[in-house]
Amino acid sequence: MPKRILIGTVTSDKTDKTVTVLVERKVKHPLYGKIIRRSKKYHAHDEKNEYTLGDIVRIEETKPISKTKTWAVKDRVVAGGTQAIEADLEVAEATPGGAE
């Protein structure tokens, strides 16, 4: 039987050798027919702690590694993460009373 492979976004990398991956899927509502999003979080094994918050990764089903961990990160699809942005803001001095 082939192993399932899912693509999702890393939402947490705080635990050692584990990342939490949020996988979203779109399904049709059974009665109204509208397309709605369903999401689920999976714990995936990250041996080298190389995946960070915001990365889009591919996870593969494996034999149970722990009580909640039955997935392993296969590879990174898109690098994400938070980026520092420098802002050059010039603040004009305000005069009392609002008049210039």
C-alpha positions, -999 to +999 in steps of 0.1 A: +000+000+000+015+034-010+023+059+017+001+090+018+018+124+011+003+157+022+014+193+017+010+219+045+024+248+064+046+245+095+027+263+124+050+253+153+086+242+156+090+245+194+093+208+202+125+189+197+126+169+164+089+176+158+070+202+137+033+208+136+020+210+101-014+225+092-030+208+061-060+225+045-083+208+020-114+221+002-146+201+002-181+207-012-208+212+015-232+182+013-264+203+013-256+238+001-228+229-024-205+258-014-168+250-013-155+252+023-121+248+038-113+221+063-080+219+081-062+195+104-029+196+122-003+168+121+028+162+142+056+153+118+091+141+126+120+165+118+152+148+126+176+177+122+153+205+133+157+222+099+122+234+092+109+266+106+077+285+111+060+294+078+077+268+056+055+248+032+065+212+035+056+178+022+049+151+048+048+114+044+030+087+064+053+064+084+051+038+112+042+053+146+072+073+160+054+083+192+018+085+206+008+114+183+035+113+156+030+091+126+042+115+099+077+125+088+088+156+069+099+146+034+111+179+020+106+217+018+083+229-010+086+267-003+107+284+023+087+307+045+094+322+079+093+356+094+115+383+079+127+415+096+117+447+078+136+479+084+114+510+084+127+545+078+102+567+094+106+605+097+084+620+123+076+657+119+076+677+151+041+687+162+035+722+174+012+729+203-024+737+193-021+719+160-012+751+140+019+752+119 
